Amino acid sequence: MAAVPTTTDGNGEPVPQRLLAAATRLFADRGYDRTSVQEIVETAGVTKGALYHYFGSKEDLLQEVYARVLRLQQERLDSFADADAPVERRVRDAAADVVVTTIDNLDDAAIFFRSMHHLSPEKNRQVRAERRRYHERFRALIEEGQQTGVFSTATPADLVVDYHFGSVHHLSTWYRPDGPLTPQQVADHLADLLLRALRP
C-alpha cells in the first residue's frame, strides 16, 4: 500500500491521519468488528466520502494501521543494515529498534494481531509479504555474522529470527507504559539476549 497522502482539512490537519487516529483508538477500545464506519468518521470529524476517498473501506484502514508501522520499521532496519559498522553492532541496533518502535506503536500492533483474520486473503498476503521482507533483511544480517565467524552457526538463522520476533510480537500482551521498564530498557534486554544466543 502506498504511503498515506497529506491532504489537509480546514484546520490544517491531514485528513488521512485524523481517520487513522480515530480508527486506531476505536479499534483498540472496541475491536475492529464492533467499530462501524459511521463511528470512525464521526470521531475523526469528517464525512464518509472522505474516508472512502483515502482508504476505500474500513478494511483498508485496518491494513494501513499496521502497514505504517511496517514501513517505519523497514526504513529503520535498512538504515541499520546499510550502516558502516561491525555486524554485531548493526544486529544489536536493529534488534533493539524493532522493540522500541513496536512499543511506541503498541495499539497498532495489538489491533493488527487481534484483527488480522478480518483482512481479505489478498490483503493478508500483502501484509505477510511486507513482514517477510523485513524478516529476510534481518535474517541476512544474522547470516552475515555467521558467515564471517562473528556469530555461532549452531542455530539456523531462521530460528534466531523467529526467536527474537516471537518476543516482539508478544509485547502488546504484557508491556505497560506504567510498568517498571522503559521501552529502551526492554529493547536493551531483548537485544542483549539475542546477542548472547548468537555469540560463539
Summary of the structure (lengths in Angstrom):
residues: 200
radius of gyration: 18.7
end to end distance: 40.5
largest distance: 59.2
contacts: 599
relative contact order: 0.12
helix: 73%
strand: 1%
